[in-house]
């Protein structure tokens, strides 16, 4: 009897090892997996792409890890703000992570991204580090903008990320300018100009779109429709909340922005279109869990049931978790371990950021004018000016 028990235990261990080995092989594999998007795409003046998306085990696991990291970073930023280690404005991205990771999966770092002030996770997706993020949030020297930009002005030119802009809608004309430069240089890249449903009524957006369409610029306008502009529901601010149709003469596509694979498919499709035919609008139907900013509890204009309903039914991380488990790419425990690693990574980055010094007061006067140019005030009462012109 003892021998049988021992043999059974040995067999069980061998079987477990074999299953684990098979899972490792499938996880390491780049063999494609075909997944259907949760919802169909809806097109305006364009035939939508296929719902069937090609992915790989590595991509699904990296989606899970990247989104878990983004979520943890934003939750930690919330705590740091409440501890008064982050000051000023702070807009969190938790709930919208699928847009950031799905978009990155479809493009390269030579493509440009420009966005508004909900920018932390886009920066991370562009290759920014947690240390640069937390140091910038806390106004420290090691931040991506040397501690002078704060939450709304993340920036990483070498990663093709042009901010981080505090003025509502102002990033869209700048994004069309980047697309103009790309077309002028004939470099076969595109620009993603991102804005929210609250900025969708801005006049400058339509002016920029008109120019982009006239000149067939490789500009992709992404409306991250999280359904609330500050505290105003979209239906109270927009007569036509079908933002993907707002371009009229410019084609558009409505996308489930809580599905990372749908975002990837849409962005890949949009890039191909923009390089051949000019601008396109993508409306990402997404949702933010936090309020508009840290001064907004986020529960006065929507119910807690609405928020928890979205978490239960549409959460982007949970969707990827289910896909990974259903394809047996990792166990529930392995995914929990990944989340623990992510938490540790975030905690270590915060500790490092706290050690980073504040910028020197002289930094107030840098990055204002091109080096060697500008206006210098002098004299006893500082009223005499000397200007140096190029």
Order of alpha helices (4+ residues) and beta strands (2+ residues): alpha-beta-beta-beta-alpha-alpha-beta-alpha-alpha-alpha-beta-alpha-beta-beta-beta-alpha-beta-alpha-beta-alpha-alpha-alpha-beta-beta
